[in-house]
Each structure stands twice: as structure tokens, then as C-alpha cells.
Amino acid sequence: MIQEEVYKHIKIETVERNIKNKTYTVYLLKFKESIIGKSCSKCLEILPLSNFNNSINGIASKHAYCKTCHRNYTKQKEKEAKAKKLFEKLLKEKNIDKLNKLIQCLES
């Protein structure tokens, strides 16, 4: 009976946001009038707010990506930056053999 009372107060609300001429849909999980969760823009799962980093501009003052997706995104960007730096170094040194090996690794 208590669960039924709790479930009566839980709602999923849809919020549309326009950012740089693109429309994003965010789903908010509300208990009474408090936001207790939201959807991740990357994995689309509805998660508790504690799974999101703080943000000044985000809905409920949270980032659009959950912590896991944000961590994966950051790691990927770091790898890309490292590869770019190595590529530029090899290009500057005119080391064609290592440059070709790097390109083959990136393509596979």
C-alpha cells in the first residue's frame, strides 16, 4: 500500500531544449515537485541526479551526460589528442615509416 502511495507521486516529464539550432529531449523523473532523476543524452538511461556532474547551465544544474558517459567521452578525446600530437611530431620529423604505422593502427 505504501508503494502505491509513492508511485502516485512519481512522474516522468519531458523537456525540450534548443541548443545551437538542435532540439534535445530530456526526460526528468519527478517525485512530487522535486527532480530526482534525468535522462543521459548519450546512453538515454534515466538515472538519479547523483550520477551526473554539476553544471551551471544544465537542467537541474547537472551535465547532459551521466558520469560514465562523460568519463568515456573524456578518455576518447584524450586518446585523440595524444594521437594527433604524435602524428604532428612524426610529420615534423619526416619519419614516414612510423607515420605509416600510426595511420595503419588508427584505421584498424
N, C-alpha and C positions, 0 to 999 in steps of 0.2 A: 504494500500500500504506500509505503514511503517512497519507493521508486517511482510510482505513478505520479506522485505529487512533484517530484524532482523533474521528471520528464515533461510535465506540463509546462514548465518554465524554460525549457531549453528550446532555442530556435536557431535556425541557420538563415542568415541574412546575406543577400547578395549586394555587393558594392561594385560599381563600375568606376574605373579611373582612366582618365586620358592623360597619357604621358608621351610627349613628342609625336603627336598625331596617331598614336596607337591606343586602342582601348584594351584595358586589362580587367578581368573579372576576379574579384577576391570574395571568398566565402568566409563569413565571420560566424563563429559559434558563440551564441549568447546565452547566458543564464540570467533570467530576469532582464535587467538592462545593462549588465556588465559583460564585456567581451572577455571570454575565457579561452578562445582559440581562434585560429585563422588558417586559411589555406596557403600552402607554399606555392609560389608562382612557377617553380621549377618542377617539383615532383607531384604537385597538385593534391597532396595529402592535407587533411585538416588536422592540425596539431595544436597542443597547448601553447600559450604565449611564451612559456619558458623555453621552448625550442627555437625561438627567434632572437637574434641580437637586437639591441636597442637602435633606434634610428630617429632622427629629428623629424623627417618628412613622412615616414611610413604610417600606414593605418595602425591605430592603437600604439603608435610610437615604436613600431617594430619594422625590421627589414622585410623585404618581399620574399627572400629565400630563407628557408629554415637553416639552422646551424650546419647540418650535414651537407646540404647542397651548397651552401656558401663556402664551406671548407673545401669541397671537391672543386668548385669553381676557382678558388684561390690557388690550389695546388696546380691545376691545369695552366693557369696564367703564369705561374712561376716557372713551370717547365717550358712553356713557350718563350718566355723572356730569356731563360738560360740558353735555349737552342738558338735563338736569334743572336745573342751575344757571341756564342761560339761560331756561328755562321759568319758574322761580321769580322771576327778575329781571323778566321781561316781565309776569308776573302781578301782581307788586308795583307795577310802574309803570302797570298797567292799559292796556298797549299792545295792544289787541285785534287790530289789523291784523297786526303782526309775530307775535303769538301764533298766529293762524290760519295764517300762512305756515309757521311752525315745525311745527305739527301736520300740515300737508299734506306737508312734507318727510319727517317721521318715518313717515307712513303709506305713502309710496311707496318 
